[in-house]
Amino acid sequence: MELVSSGEFQRKIGHYQDRALVEPVTITSNGRERLVMMSVEEYRRLKRRDRRVMTLDDFTEEDIAALEKVRAPSEAAAFNDEMTE
């Protein structure tokens, strides 16, 4: 991902519009990341992914068996008091 200051972005907006078609461009202000410009196709792809809801039918038997074997790490025991039954 390309990183550019807001001043540089304003001076060369056409260049960065073209770059954003290839890879996201991060625009900074006062040295901090503020905005990301990307192609509309990439934006739409991310939005579709964001809204995808999976159901049990989306998982194979192997997926479910693997999930059933997963255990929380021992460090997670510190949060046991937050659990209610």
Buried (B, 14 or more C-beta within 10 A) or exposed (E): EEEBEEEBBEEEEEEBEEBBEEEBBBBBEEEEEEEEBBBEEBEEEEEEEEEEEEEEEEEEEEEEEEEEEEEEEEEEEEEEEEEEE
